[in-house]
Amino acid sequence: MIDETAPVLHRAAHIVSQSGAGPEPEMIAVADGRIRATGTVAALRDRFPGAPETDHGDATLVPGLNDARRARAAPTSTWC
């Protein structure tokens, strides 16, 4: 069961969203190594009151699981 009361909220200058819809998120909520929510700072603070926050400043956060060892072993025709 996912405990949505225990995420860490992350802010950064840019957060890349893979949804392609709507404005760029201002903050993400991460729990158990997974992104649980994205949205505005106000919305996520309201949803997860008291959650610890990490401000990454001018960084760009890019969600994803990238296994570089596997990608190098794949044929280049499968690269995106």
C-alpha positions as CSV (number, residue, x, y, z in Angstrom):
1,M,0.0,0.0,0.0
2,I,1.3,3.5,-0.9
3,D,1.6,5.9,1.9
4,E,0.8,9.3,0.3
5,T,1.6,11.1,3.6
6,A,5.3,10.5,3.4
7,P,6.7,12.0,0.1
8,V,9.5,14.4,-0.3
9,L,8.6,17.5,-2.4
10,H,11.2,18.6,-4.9
11,R,11.4,22.0,-6.6
12,A,13.7,23.1,-9.5
13,A,13.9,25.8,-12.1
14,H,12.6,23.3,-14.7
15,I,10.8,20.0,-14.3
16,V,10.5,17.9,-17.5
17,S,7.1,16.3,-17.8
18,Q,6.5,13.4,-20.0
19,S,2.7,14.0,-20.2
20,G,3.1,16.8,-22.8
21,A,-0.1,18.4,-21.5
22,G,-0.5,21.6,-19.5
23,P,2.2,23.8,-18.1
24,E,5.5,22.6,-16.8
25,P,5.2,21.4,-13.2
26,E,6.6,23.5,-10.4
27,M,7.1,20.7,-8.0
28,I,7.1,16.9,-7.8
29,A,6.3,14.6,-4.9
30,V,8.5,11.5,-4.6
31,A,7.8,8.5,-2.3
32,D,9.3,5.0,-2.3
33,G,11.5,6.0,-5.3
34,R,8.5,6.9,-7.5
35,I,6.9,10.1,-8.6
36,R,3.5,10.3,-6.8
37,A,2.3,13.7,-8.0
38,T,3.3,16.8,-10.0
39,G,1.8,20.2,-9.9
40,T,2.1,23.7,-8.5
41,V,3.9,24.4,-5.3
42,A,0.7,25.5,-3.6
43,A,-1.2,22.4,-4.8
44,L,1.4,19.9,-3.6
45,R,1.9,21.7,-0.3
46,D,-1.9,21.5,0.3
47,R,-2.0,17.8,-0.7
48,F,1.0,16.8,1.4
49,P,1.1,19.2,4.4
50,G,4.3,19.1,6.4
51,A,6.2,17.1,3.8
52,P,9.9,17.8,3.7
53,E,11.0,19.9,0.7
54,T,14.2,20.0,-1.3
55,D,15.0,23.0,-3.5
56,H,17.3,22.1,-6.4
57,G,17.7,25.7,-7.5
58,D,18.5,26.3,-11.2
59,A,18.6,22.5,-11.9
60,T,16.4,20.6,-14.4
61,L,14.7,17.5,-13.0
62,V,14.1,14.8,-15.6
63,P,12.1,11.8,-14.5
64,G,13.0,8.3,-15.7
65,L,14.8,5.1,-15.1
66,N,17.9,5.0,-17.3
67,D,20.1,1.9,-17.3
68,A,23.1,3.0,-19.3
69,R,24.6,-0.4,-19.4
70,R,21.5,-1.9,-21.1
71,A,21.2,1.0,-23.6
72,R,24.7,0.5,-24.8
73,A,24.1,-3.2,-25.4
74,A,21.0,-2.5,-27.6
75,P,21.2,-2.1,-31.3
76,T,21.4,1.5,-32.4
77,S,18.2,1.0,-34.5
78,T,16.2,0.9,-31.2
79,W,17.6,4.2,-29.8
80,C,15.2,7.1,-29.6
